[in-house]
Structure formats: structure tokens, C-alpha cells
Amino acid sequence: MAGDQIPHELLAKLAGQIIQDPGLPVASPTVSAWQEPSHPIATVQSDKLLQRTDFAIIGSGITGTSVAKTLLENGLTRDKTVTMFEARSLTTGATSRNGGFLLSHAPPFFKRYAEAFGIDAARDIALFCDRTLENIVDMAKAENLDKASQIRDVTTIASFEHQEGFAEVSESIRMYEEAIPEAKGKYTIIDKDTAEKEYHLKQSSGALVVQSRVFWPYRLVTNLLQRLLQLYPERFAIETKTPVISITIDEADAEYPYILTTPRGTVRAAKVFHCTSGFTGHLLPRLRGAIFPCRLSMTTQKPGPQWGNRPNSWLFHSKQSYESSTTLVEQGLYWMQQNAETGDLFVGGDLQRLDDFLSSDDSVISADSARNLTDLLPKRLFKEGWTNPITNTTMSSATAIHRIWSGILSMTADQVPIVGSVPTSISGRNIEGREWIAAGFNGYGMSQCWLCGEAIARMALGEPKPEWLPDVYLSTERRLGDEASMGPEAALASFFAR
């Protein structure tokens, strides 16, 4: 969908939304099925905030958790304190609202990355995503959390409704395999007839088939944070329901120059890590537009009577569409996995009013989105599984919806994450190398967050940039200050290009 299809007045509104303050996470968000039941330490906090902390981590998702683990386990920090601030209950942001996929997005995007950044950069991104996914699984196994977080192997089927999209992704896979020969054969490309016959897909021009994994991200992260609290009780604190409202500096205090203001008091910090995803622009206002929030929806629902339990995950791609009379936009991607124990389907994606996308309020679910997800599976995506055994007609899945929720993604204008030291021109605080960021994962956090968090923690401790971190991710002043690629107009164009 091109932006020139959109009326000028609506484009102006969207441009304003992209650069607006995302604010703090709302106090009472929708509840994700991933968050049930809540973890025993979901509302953990100290009786009293520390006056000073060596490392302040803002955000308790998978990125912030990686930062905390890396800092705490490093021998250089044995006498240093780490404090994690969370605006709401523990890990209730994007990490616990997503699709639970452990799948790299880089191969299907390889052509796009190569055109934007060059073949070498595209290769670096693909290898980095694979490395991140393997690191998550290895960490979970090492911590004996792989079973608790239900990490399991699946076959992923990525279907493409339109021939144009299928041809584009097929070319992308060809380029990926040419650049990384050891990856050849990882993806199987199947035609329309095979997609329909073997996977019972409606309206498919063809599909990719690849082996991957899925998991329960909330359980992995919250259990790991609990373990870190147990291992480092004197050095690590988690302060839930303690939003950081503002960050100022006291240049007279060279050791702890940052003053973090919260509703429970102020804390001085030596170094600060921004791991706040779509809310980044609140504390770093000069990044608004370069990074912006996007709200999407998910459900859990019971499968149809003939569906059973299948060891698969699914992606459904179509053209982004726009209906001028209603301003409804279909974003062009749905995703689904099935819980191996309960058989519940976790289904996400969106068709909603255009201005409903650019929001940081996850207490709201678009009525259009809810209606769409209710009937999506039997009416749009699958040829079998939802047949009424008595009437032999296609059933609605409306009565099978268990829970529906929304979540906030962080998007960037150039479609790759922002990782590294925050330049003073962005922070507005005249201190170099002590404020760090990992955010803007564009809806593909699980294949990027973990090692991005590790990278900024290691660099903050004085190590050089890890060789495996793609250079195009770095939060350089040149990149972030480039209006052509990171300004509001670029952000709006990027949104329409997804």
C-alpha cells in the first residue's frame, strides 16, 4: 500500500502520531494469555529504593533481562549494583504479548536488507538472528528453563496470498542461500497446489516451509529474573510498578550523575540502559519519529472440531490494503502457533483503522480487529478444521475465543534496531558513553533482543562492539541524525512499506 492513497488530512494526523510522546505504559493494560497465571514475583519491589545504583535498567522484558544477566555474571561487576525499573507488573510489555516464535525473519527480508544496506550487511543480520535464537535456547537449557518455557520444535509454514509477494520472498531466499551457502536447503519453497493439499491453506500462491521453534516467552523471562534475584540478592533489585518518569543529570556528581525520578522517589545511577521498546521516545524525546510505537492484537482460541493438535506454526502474508471509506487497513501479516499441551491456538495480526495502529495504549483493543480475528481462521485462512459435524457448514470461531489482547511494538524508520551508546545529541545530556539503548525491533524481537541486550551490557563495561552485532544496528549520531532515513517522513514511508 502506498502513502499516496491516503487523504492528506489523515497523513497529517499519522505524521503527528509518529512523533508524539508515547508516554508511560498505561497502568491497566489488557491481559495476555501468556501472562496467565502471573508469576509469583510479578509485583516484586524493595521496601525502599536504593539511593544509588551502578546500573539502572529501564524495562523488564527480554532485552532488559539480557542486560541484567550479562552485567551480574561479569567479573568486573562483583561489587556493583543493578536495579531494574518496570512501570507495571513484571514483563508485561511486548515480550509477554507476542507470538512466541523462535524464528528468524531475516531470510524472507534478505532482499530488502540487501537493497537498503548491501549484501554484506544483510548477511550479518541473518547470521546475527540465527546466533540470537541459538543463544536463547542454549541459555534456557543451561538454566533448566526449557521445559518451563515450553521450547519445542515445530514446522513453520509461511503462506503468501499474492503471487507478487511469493515471487519476492522466493528471490529473497535465493539471495540468502547464495550469500550463506551453509543455509542452502534450510527453506523449502512449495507451490500453490502443494500448500493447499498438504497444509489446507486457502488463497495461497505458495509457501515457505522451515524448521523452527516456539516457546512461552513470559515464563522464560520471569523465571530467569527470579533466579537472578536468588543468585544476587545483595546486588540485584527489581522495582515493579515504579515507572521512570524523567532522567536528569547532576554534573557535580561524577560517579552517579543520572537522577531517575519515579513515583516512589529518586535514584542516582552511574549508567542507564533504555530497554523500553515502543515507549523509548518518552525518555528520549529526540528519538521520536526515528522510533515509534505500533499497536497490534492477538487472541487465544480453541481450534475447530477437526483440527486436532499440530506441531506447526504459521505465518500468513498478504498485500497491505486500505479501504478509503472506513480507513481500515489490513497490515498484511497474521501469525499463529498452537499450544502443545492445551491445543489452544495463539493467533495475531490486524485489520483496523489506520490511526489505531500508531498508538502506545495497550489497554485498548480495536473493535475492528476483534471482529476480524474472530472469523479469520475458518473464513480466510484454512480449508478444513472448522466444519460443523451436524450441518456440514463452516463454523464461526467466535464462541471459541478465550482471550484477546493488544501489544505495543517498536518500529524504526529504517527498519532495523537501534543498539549502542546514546549520543549526547539525542539524550540532551552532556555525558558520553554512560547511557545505552537496545530498542526498535520492528516486530521481530525474539530473533534480536537477547544478543542486543548482551551487546550493550558488554560495551558499557568497556568491551569493543561484539563482532557478531551488525554495524547497521549501531546508534551512531550520523545514523540517528539522518533526516532522510530516520526522520518522520521516512518513518511514515517505512510504515506503509511493511
Steps between C-alpha positions, in 0.01 A plus 500: 500500500638841406465810713367695201173307534437669835318837526727791595311567824547142618867501402549815705335333799721192462812716475401661827444162663843376395679783681274528805612406851411132554474575870539240771344155465134520603430374851228248409581329170315211343610167644685266268442126516878465528477679837262243652566410770709796609842417638550500882740796470275692260476798737835470677659818629730610780361646818702810421679607184879510505635854503766399247543220249787429266281375216139607444305288251168643386271219384457139614449324167740265329741780403530643850533148641790428268669822613451404866631146456807617308586767758447279804705211363797714396798489736554875464172573679540291817457802725250682277123530541243449226147639526224416253206741479163386366201733460245222552511137610803296399546430128159624390616683188571368151690192622183355651264612223664361186463183294759293685698420184868404505538559128729730306329761285824577316489246211161619365618861546846436354433675169360806677801521731742450212339781301503734800839421654691268264550124478762487776271679745208274409723198562607643837137547602405145399793345688430717804137391516597133481759552773245676722247220468758234581620702799148521641453125474846427642440738790160348577650151505796609712261656752272193481214723385439346158215282624344774714495730198377222269774536240421251227575424136235578239464520125420857396288558190515854363223544243481783245159597370619698199736381227696824514590448866579133445736583213670767710561271796617216275762734355596607852557139604711443188717802589526383861620155397748649255646728768502226768563170319475295820134608523408342166212258542385651827187634331272299273298703250168336412248595234132583529375144448736356761409771751132421454536122502752452782416795725136571405564869435247727333599766249870407498724569202774296666683465829833461678550204733776509763586328827490735798396524864231664710488573873327676791704822531341632821588185691858496377569861592319514834653174618844620399453830684391311811818293478716810466338646812579179687861490379579868558278614789743767617567646158184465291164666559185504289265791558163426340225761491779756504498691170792727425326830437807703408878493480710802590868541582702651779840580350638560849471127572750343261445144624118494504395788274158368392192579707208268424172634632224250586174524698683325786791742511823570313794272431846608388669280242846468349371354174155468343361242256189580294316172430150640463405399146212712365518737798859608429398844378365600841840519668691569176274755327753574225449143375128550437435424136820301462333249730125482551238268653261282304205315659396154384261239640503131590259235617494154643222281365397138485556325166218359291374146565708342221821689569667297771847597626761568233877547550506813286511875510360716220554835334249643252618780270285717277514847347441786740160640409313825561125566487446873450139513620586355843880562515533129586845356430599136492865496600585198284619245757328253732677246718398194699641226718331224697562415864625142516326426831162672474462514122409870523582710194692825554397718206607857426496769233286797415233664294411832663464871435826648379538741790439217750833344406718789618419479869681411823182416693473124554192531719299534178399241241367623169144376442589446134797288599294292741237427233764408246691258725175332601430355154842515341598133518195327349398774258833622369792270569415128520296262287442249779463469876190712563219291350184458704462119526120527502429759229822450301541878478798714592489601864581839649776501758331780698391276785849349521681824588663467841684829532583799281765762570708771338873567511740776405781442253790738446557594136792691351509719193776294335354165617797379708554528878677785678780353711794657682602813685251787490668803341487820704325666207214255558494481880546874548722412795867592470644165612662261253488120511285450808152485351414197284211380286369182338157554344309517173471134405223557244287209617785246488642527849547136587765458231685818604433619856709256701836568337428871457457517878821305555685724256416828672582355842841385379575828326394693811763303692769613259508217249510577126194444287446124470600389151163329458295819553403646159656841441174631355335459843737744671354814654746736337441872490529489122228236466257646751548852370436408136166663428466324166508151651395558862274805492118502531443481123729198477317343794164548332630357172647207692165429666326481163777282352456218751 
